[in-house]
Amino acid sequence: MKGMLKDAAILFVITLVAGLLLGGVYQITKEPIARQEALALERACREVFADAASFEEQEAFDAARAQAVLEEDGYTGQTIEGYQTAIAADGSIAGYVLTVTTHEGYGGDIKFTMGVNCDGSLNGISLLSISETPGLGMQAEKVLVPQFAGRSAYPFVYVKTNAGQDNEIDAISGATITTEALTGGVNAGLCYFWAELDGQLSLAGGQQTASAGSGALGEGGVRHE
């Protein structure tokens, strides 16, 4: 009995020490991690809205409302994480940068930003995180991302050969799941823009400026896919 109590006490002490160490590591690393994530988001915003003078994060973003908007239009596998307002040099709104996660990737979630001009056209998209199959879905950066830049179409669809229409995207060969996931994510972002953000611009006569309560982000197959 004494031996069992001793072993239990030793195990408790080890568990307690390990927990304290993990907690200490988390406290030390959480701020640097948060800073790196903020920098990565700022770089992604710049990639999809290079002409903006600054970006303002919308702290009043309603995630539940955004999800309801998406689900109403059938986008159940996508999430709007938030958005930044792209501010032009004269203080007017140049467009928006949406952060979108699609949960339908072959290897899990794909998170990206997308720059949407006030007329609904795309400046482009920038991948924040992706874990698809090397040599297949991981070609999204090279094959898919460039195809969305400068496009004005909704909804986008993917084709396996020779995209010719304005809303058609050439799929990655052998990675249709990744292609479908990213295309669906972009469509979900545009759905949210047309349902929510375009309405804000219309109410403001297309010249809405930065709103109070906004936080400045900064300037400057085997399953086959």
N, C-alpha and C positions, 0 to 999 in steps of 0.2 A: 504493500500500500504506500509506504513512504517513497519507494522508488517511482511509483506512478505519479505521485504528487510532485516529486522532484522533476520528473520529465515534463510534466504539464507546466510547471513553473518556468522551466527553461524554454519551452516552446512559446509560452506567453511572452517572455522577455524578448525572444528573437523576433516574434511577430510585432511587438510594440516598437522595437528599435527600427525594424524594417519599415514600418508604417511612418515613423517619424522622419526617417531618411528620405522616403519617397515624397512626403509632404514638403520637406525642405527643398528638395530638388525642384519640385513643381513651383514653389514660390520663387525660386531663383530664376527659373527659365521662362515663366509665363509672360513676363513683360518683354524680354527679347523676342520671344516667339510672336507676341502680338505686334511688335514693331515690324518684324519681318513680313508678317501677313499684310500689314497696312502698306508697306513699301511695295509688295508684290501687287496689291490691288491698285495702287497709284500708277505703277508701270503699265498694268493692263489697261487702265483708263486712258493713259497716254497713247497706247497702241491703237485704240479704237476711236480716239477723239483727239488727234494730235493738234488740231487748231484751237482747242479750247484754252482759254486763259486760266481757268481754275475749275475745280470740281467741288461740289457741295453735297455731302451725304445727307439724305433725307431721314432725319431721326424719327419723324412721325410715320414712317412707312408701316403699313398695316399688313403683316404677314398673313393673317387669317383671311383678310379681304382678298389679298392677291391669290391665295390658294383657291378661294371660292370662285374667283373670276376664271381661273384656269380650268377648274373642274367643270364649270358650267359649259365650257367649250370642248370638253373631252380630254383636256391635258391633265391626266391623273398621275402621270409618272414624272412630272417636272415640278420644280419649286423655284419661285422667285425669292432670292435671298435678300434683296434690297436693291436700291438704285442710287446713283449720284446724278445730280444735275450738272450738265456741262455748261459753263458760263462763258460767253463770248467776251471779247475785250471791252465792248461797250456796256457790259452788264446784263445784256439780254440772254435769254436761254437759247443755246445753240442746239440742244438736244439732251439725251439722257444716256447714261451708261448703266445697263442692268446687269446684275450678277445672277446667273441662272445655274441651277443644278438639275441635270437630267439623271434619273435613277435607273435608266434603261440600258446603260452600257454593258458590253459583254463582260468586262472586268469589274463592274461596279459603277459608282457615281462618276459623272464627268461634270466638272464645274468650270464655267467660263464667264467672261464678260462680253457684252455686245453693245456697240455704240449705235444708237438710233437717232437720226436727225429729226427735226421737228415735222418733216413731211412723211416720216415713217420709213425712209430709206435707210439702209444699213451702211455704216462706215466700215464695219467689219466685226470680227469676233477674236477674242484672245483666250486661249486655254489657261486655266489656273491649276487644274489637277485632272489627271487622266491616268488610268491603269489598265489599258487595253493590251491585247496580245502583241508582243514584239513582232515587227515585220508585217503585221496586218493592221489592227485597229490603231496601233501607235503611229501609223502614218497620217492620222487625222490632221496633225499640225501642218504637214506638207501638202496633203491632197485636198482636204476639206476646207480648212480655214481660209485659204486665199479665195475660194470660190464665193464666199459670202460678201466680200468687200465690194462696196459700191453698188449693191443690188437693191432693187426696189420691187419686191414681190411678196405676196402672202396668200396662201401658205406656200412654203417651199416643199418640193417633192424631190426624191432622189430617183435617178435612173441608172441602169447598169451600163449603158453604152450611149455615148454621144448626146449629152445634154444640149438641147438647142433652144428651149424656151426660157424666158426670163426667170421663171420660178423653178427651173430644173437644176439639180446638183448632181454631178458625176459621183457615183458611189465608189468607195475604196474597193478594189477587187478582192474578194474573199472576206470582206469585213462589212457586210450589209447591216449587221446589228449595230455596230459603232456608227455607221453612216445614218441609220434611222434614228438612233438616239440623239445624235448631235443636231440633225435636221429638226427633230421634234422639239428639242430644247430651244432652238432659234425661233421656231413657230410659236412656242409658248411665250417667249419674251415679247414677240411682236403682238401676240394676242393681248398681253397685259398692257402694252403701250397703247394700242388702239382703244381698249376698253377704259383705261384709267388716265394715262398721261396725256393723250391727245385731247381728251375732254378738258383737262386743266388748261392746256394751251388755248383752246377755243374760248373758254370763259375769260381768259386774259387777253384776248385779241391777238394771240400769237406773239406777244411782246412781254410775257411774264418775266420778271426778274427774280433774283435770289430771294427766297422767303426767310423770314425770321424763324429761328429754331432749327435752321439747317447747320450742320457741322461741316466746316471746311475740310476737305480731304487733302488738298495741297495743290500745288501748281507743278507748273513745270512737269469543231465537232465530234466521232469527235464533233463537237458541235461547232459548225462553221459560223463565223461572225457574219 
